[in-house]
Amino acid sequence: MEEEKKVYIGNLEYGVGEGDLKALLEEKGLAAKEVSVIMDKYTGRSKGFGFAEFETADDAQKAIDALNGQELNGRALKVNKAQKRKPRNDFGGGSGGSSGRNSRDRRY
């Protein structure tokens, strides 16, 4: 997705799905090329945010203007231009077995 045509839609109630976002956009006279709600890979539950991509940057700005602060299922949406995803150095582990204390001082 081209970043200037993509918007972030946050503060979603966890029960909101892609169909709900599409319906809200259509209600406002907006047509998105693609809508996605980000799901947690472990629980399968929504993470509370999603994205919508539009044909033009102007359409994306219209969506931001129409939806930012709009209430959906009792929550005010936070809508703005999507940012490029930052690279992560997350290799999935915890703290590498350390308890947060100097483990060399521990005696068994």
N, C-alpha and C positions, 0 to 999 in steps of 0.2 A: 504494500500500500504506500502510495506517495504521501509523505508526512503532511504537506500543506493541504491535502484533501481529506485528511483523517482527523477525527475528533475523539477525544477521551470523554467518556461519560462515567462519572463517579458518584459515589454515595448511593448506589443502588441497594434497595432492599434485597435480601438474599434470595427471595422467591421470584425476582424479576428475570425473565428469560429473553432470548433473542426476539421472539414473537411479540413480547410486550414492548420492547424498544422499537421494533418496526411499526407497530400500531401507533405508538406515540409520535413517531416521525411523520407517518402518514396523516395523522390527525392535525399536525401543524403544516401540512402541505409540502413536506420534505420527502424526497426519494433518495434513499441511500443505496449505493451499489452493493455494499456488504455491511452486515451488522454482526458483531460477536460479543458475547458475554464471556468473560474469563472465568474458567472453572478451576477449582483446586484439584490437582491430579490425585490426591490421596482420598479426599472425602467426596469428590464429585459435586460439591456445593459451590455455588457462585462465590467469587472473591469480592463481589460488591462493586465491580466496575466492568466496563466494556468499551468497545470502539465502534465507530461508524465511519465508513469511507464514502465520499461523495464524488460525483462526476467532475466538479470544479471546486477550486478553492473558495469561490464566491458562495457556492452552495454550503460548503463547510462552515463558513462564517455566518450564514443565515441560520444554520442549525445551532451554533453557539449562542447567537443572539436570542433565538426562540426558546432554547431549552435551559440555559444556565439559570439556576434558581427555581425552575419549574418544579412543582411538587408531583411526585409519582409514588403512590402507595405510602403517603405520609412522610416522605423524605424529600428534601430539596436537592435537586440534582446539581452536581458540579460538572460543568461542561466547558472544555477549552481545547485548544489545538493539541494534538498528540505530540509528545516528545519522542525523539529517537530512543530506543531502548539502550540503556547503558550496559556495557559488558560487565559480567559478574565473575568474580573469582570464587564462587561458591561451589565447593566440591562435595557438598552434602553432609559432611561430618559435623560433629559437635565441636567440643573444645579439645579434641585430640587426647582425651583421657585425663587431662589435667583437671583438678578440682578447683582451680583458681588460686590455690595456695602454692607455695614453693614446695613441690613434691619431693625434692631432695632432702628436705628437712624432716620428712615423715619417716618414722622408724616402725618396723613391723615386728 
